[in-house]
Amino acid sequence: MNQNKKTHPDWWLLLATLCLLAVGLIMVFSSSMYVAAYEFDDILYYLRTQGLAAVLGLCCMFVAYNFSMRFLRLVAWPLALVVLGLLIFMVTSSNVESIAGTLRFLRLGDYGFQPSELCKVALPLILAKQLSDNLPRIREFKTAYMPALIAVGLTSVLIVAQRDFSSGVVVACTGFIMMFCAGIRAGYLVGTLSLGGGLGALAIMMEPYRLLRLSYWLDPWSDELGSGLQMVQSLTALGNGGLTGVGLGAGGSKWYYLPERHNDFIFSVLGEELGFIGALLIVLLFALLLWRGLMIAVHAEDTFASLLALGLVSSLGIQTLMNLGVVTGILPVTGVTLPLISYGGSSLLVSLTAIGLLLNISRLTKNNAADSNKYSVYDIQD
């Protein structure tokens, strides 16, 4: 990879990212001010914590922006092994704190971190390396398909074992998209889809609360003060917003009516206060971010960089669609944050790091990128 000839990064991607980050900080403050005042006697508590995460995340984005593709190839396996070790530790250790019945957080002093979030960068990185290295043999079962399947399957199972079903789905879907676009045989992918669907259904049936969520997703008003509360209050908040919203900071749903108001359901508060127009603008910003990410993946000359960009933007896109689907009632309630908007340091750090890598890849053009793999997916014959 020629590191001496680089063009400018994708400014549209950077602009969309900074706009979403700014909106996220404003909405975290607006949605959390009352609960912060009540719980911590500090109206700025959540904003301060999220602001610190944003600063650290921007630093991570800058560092990721300056990595060379050669360095990323070198660290792919070490990073994957470290993340795998953390996931195993989260499942097996008795020292992991359980929060709301999940084992998602690893405590570091007063702060918590979700190792599962690291998978949204580590898995695309290791898959991009493995698939690009074996591109001439991409249709072979043992050489290309099985290693990729093991990486995706093992990661997803360990995340679901932490009772973090939504993150497991994000990681599994990301891996499937990368395998599909790399050129894995259609028959293998159909089998993978069937296996993943079966294991997902089994994971749902093994946890009664997941079955309950499915039941009340179909009719949340049947228990609007119990299991259907989140969905009912989310839809109520969005409905109250109307076309132009009730005004920034003036929403009523955050007065303990809407659970997880500054986390998973922050978009409901945004829709109430900024209305349909404000919510639509945010969706358009996400569409711009994801579109530019896909264009970066399509136009990257290096196969490794192209697959890495595809994995990163797929992870961000799936997570965004899942969150928006949940808050609008299209999908059952599940714990997935809205990238760059929701409160949560782990999610913000990883999202900004992923965008830093996308901005890095966006600098590679036809004139200054030399593909280390002399094969294209379209050159592989069945």
Secondary structure, DSSP 8 states (H G I E B T S, - for coil): ---S------HHHHHHHHHHHHHHHHHHHHHHHHHHHHHHS-TTHHHHHHHHHHHHHHHHHHHHHT--HHHHHHHHHHHHHHHHHHHHHHHH-TTS--BTTB---EEETTEEE-HHHHHHHHHHHHHHHHHHHTGGGTT-IIIIIHHHHHHHHHHHHHHHHTT-HHHHHHHHHHHHHHHHHHT--HHHHHHHHHHHHHHHHHHHHH-HHHHHHHHHHH-GGGGTTTTTHHHHHHHHHHHHHTTT-S-TT--STTTTTSTTTTTTTHHHHHHHHHHHHHHHHHHHHHHHHHHHHHHHHHH-SSHHHHHHHHHHHHHHHHHHHHHHHHHTTSS-------TTTSS-HHHHHHHHHHHHHHHHHHT--TTT---SS---GGG---
